[in-house]
Amino acid sequence: MNARLAAPADLDTVGALLDQFNREYEEPTPGPSWLAARLAELGDTEVLVIGEPICGLAVVRCRRSLWTPGLECHLAELYVVPERRGRRLGRSLMEGVLERARARGADHVELNTEQTDVAARALYESLGFSNRAGGEVSYYYELELQV
Amino acid sequence: MNARLAAPADLDTVGALLDQFNREYEEPTPGPSWLAARLAELGDTEVLVIGEPICGLAVVRCRRSLWTPGLECHLAELYVVPERRGRRLGRSLMEGVLERARARGADHVELNTEQTDVAARALYESLGFSNRAGGEVSYYYELELQV
């Protein structure tokens, strides 16, 4: 099964899946309809989906690189619903992400993932991603600002 | 000493410092003038500088968040020339980064750094950054695409 680019008509489903994603991991979510509307207005963002009905997605955000004439792409989200895991849908989504990144002129794809998420890490590493591209292990740090 | 936003007249110096940065770490660089021109055209990117003459910089790139109405900001580069290190200039730059991120309406700042870069990690952690914001250690992964 191959991933495909989400169409505008898919965004309600995509919003619902993203909402489900964050609820599964007990992260805050603004709700399905807000997410669908947000995705429609984020010009730098593409969603790949898989399944009929859709049961998995990848969200990719690209910007122009500082160091090269190309794009750098960030895998913002990767999700497959629990009941469809273990069927290589995540791999198909990631293959779609890389194919699409190349087609858009990206020369760099990045992502962050937790040390304990061994299935995801094995998938990323099998596709060539490295958490020691500079020689040493790279950490991802974040800070939430009060607004 | 406080950081300040780089002005257009500073971009040649900024390009030279970024070029020096990558040469110090034996990373490829497109050269000072290319970098200065690129920074001038990247509308999502701000540079903070410190020193007179300028001896340090921070490059911050922001985009609209997928999950909130705010901005998410990425610390793309942080550099102080070798002969000026150990004087808390990196801290002043980071304080400027956070102040500017708040002023722009960011609710999230992220960065990646190597495990062995203990001075930088101590600085980031002292400012509240965490590499286990989700509970587990987060890794930063990257893949270079052939173009």
Contacts between the chains, C-beta under 8 A, distances in Angstrom:
chain1	res1	chain2	res2	distance
A	18	B	66	7.9
A	22	B	67	7.5
A	25	B	134	7.9
A	28	B	67	7.5
A	29	B	67	7.1
A	30	B	67	6.4
A	30	B	68	6.9
A	35	B	66	7.4
A	35	B	67	7.7
A	38	B	64	7.9
A	38	B	66	6.2
A	39	B	66	7.3
A	42	B	63	8.0
A	42	B	64	6.0
A	42	B	66	6.8
A	44	B	63	6.2
A	45	B	66	7.0
A	59	B	66	6.7
A	61	B	63	6.6
A	61	B	66	7.7
A	63	B	42	8.0
A	63	B	44	6.2
A	63	B	61	6.7
A	63	B	63	6.8
A	64	B	38	7.9
A	64	B	42	6.0
A	66	B	18	7.9
A	66	B	35	7.4
A	66	B	38	6.2
A	66	B	39	7.3
A	66	B	42	6.8
A	66	B	45	7.0
A	66	B	59	6.7
A	66	B	61	7.7
A	66	B	76	6.0
A	66	B	77	7.5
A	67	B	22	7.6
A	67	B	28	7.5
A	67	B	29	7.2
A	67	B	30	6.5
A	67	B	35	7.7
A	68	B	30	6.9
A	70	B	147	5.9
A	76	B	66	6.0
A	77	B	66	7.5
A	98	B	143	7.6
A	98	B	145	7.2
A	101	B	145	6.3
A	102	B	145	5.7
A	102	B	147	7.7
A	105	B	147	7.0
A	106	B	145	5.9
A	106	B	147	8.0
A	107	B	144	6.5
A	107	B	145	5.2
A	107	B	147	4.7
A	108	B	142	6.5
A	108	B	143	7.3
A	108	B	144	5.9
A	108	B	145	6.8
A	109	B	142	7.0
A	109	B	143	4.8
A	109	B	145	6.5
A	110	B	140	6.9
A	110	B	141	6.7
A	110	B	142	4.5
A	110	B	143	7.6
A	111	B	140	7.9
A	111	B	141	5.2
A	111	B	142	7.9
A	112	B	112	7.5
A	112	B	138	5.2
A	112	B	139	6.5
A	112	B	140	5.2
A	112	B	141	6.9
A	113	B	138	7.0
A	113	B	139	6.0
A	113	B	141	6.6
A	114	B	134	6.0
A	114	B	135	7.8
A	114	B	136	4.1
A	114	B	137	6.8
A	114	B	138	5.5
A	114	B	139	7.4
A	115	B	136	5.5
A	115	B	137	4.2
A	115	B	138	7.3
A	115	B	139	6.0
A	116	B	136	4.6
A	116	B	137	7.9
A	117	B	136	7.7
A	121	B	139	7.3
A	121	B	141	7.9
A	124	B	141	5.3
A	125	B	141	8.0
A	127	B	143	7.0
A	128	B	143	5.1
A	129	B	141	4.2
A	129	B	142	6.6
A	129	B	143	4.6
A	130	B	141	6.5
A	130	B	142	6.6
A	130	B	143	7.2
A	131	B	139	4.2
A	131	B	140	6.3
A	131	B	141	4.9
A	133	B	142	4.9
A	133	B	144	7.5
A	134	B	25	7.9
A	134	B	114	6.0
A	135	B	114	7.8
A	136	B	114	4.1
A	136	B	115	5.5
A	136	B	116	4.6
A	136	B	117	7.7
A	137	B	114	6.7
A	137	B	115	4.2
A	137	B	116	8.0
A	137	B	139	7.0
A	138	B	112	5.2
A	138	B	113	7.0
A	138	B	114	5.5
A	138	B	115	7.3
A	138	B	139	6.6
A	138	B	140	4.1
A	138	B	141	7.7
A	138	B	142	7.7
A	139	B	112	6.5
A	139	B	113	6.0
A	139	B	114	7.4
A	139	B	115	6.1
A	139	B	121	7.3
A	139	B	131	4.2
A	139	B	137	7.0
A	139	B	138	6.6
A	139	B	139	6.6
A	139	B	140	6.3
A	140	B	110	6.9
A	140	B	111	7.9
A	140	B	112	5.2
A	140	B	131	6.3
A	140	B	138	4.1
A	140	B	139	6.3
A	140	B	140	4.2
A	141	B	110	6.7
A	141	B	111	5.2
A	141	B	112	6.9
A	141	B	113	6.5
A	141	B	121	7.9
A	141	B	124	5.3
A	141	B	125	8.0
A	141	B	129	4.2
A	141	B	130	6.5
A	141	B	131	4.9
A	141	B	138	7.7
A	142	B	108	6.5
A	142	B	109	7.0
A	142	B	110	4.5
A	142	B	111	7.9
A	142	B	129	6.6
A	142	B	130	6.6
A	142	B	133	4.9
A	142	B	138	7.7
A	143	B	98	7.7
A	143	B	108	7.4
A	143	B	109	4.8
A	143	B	110	7.6
A	143	B	127	7.0
A	143	B	128	5.1
A	143	B	129	4.6
A	143	B	130	7.2
A	144	B	107	6.5
A	144	B	108	6.0
A	144	B	133	7.5
A	145	B	98	7.2
A	145	B	101	6.4
A	145	B	102	5.7
A	145	B	106	5.9
A	145	B	107	5.2
A	145	B	108	6.8
A	145	B	109	6.5
A	147	B	70	5.9
A	147	B	102	7.6
A	147	B	105	7.0
A	147	B	106	7.9
A	147	B	107	4.7
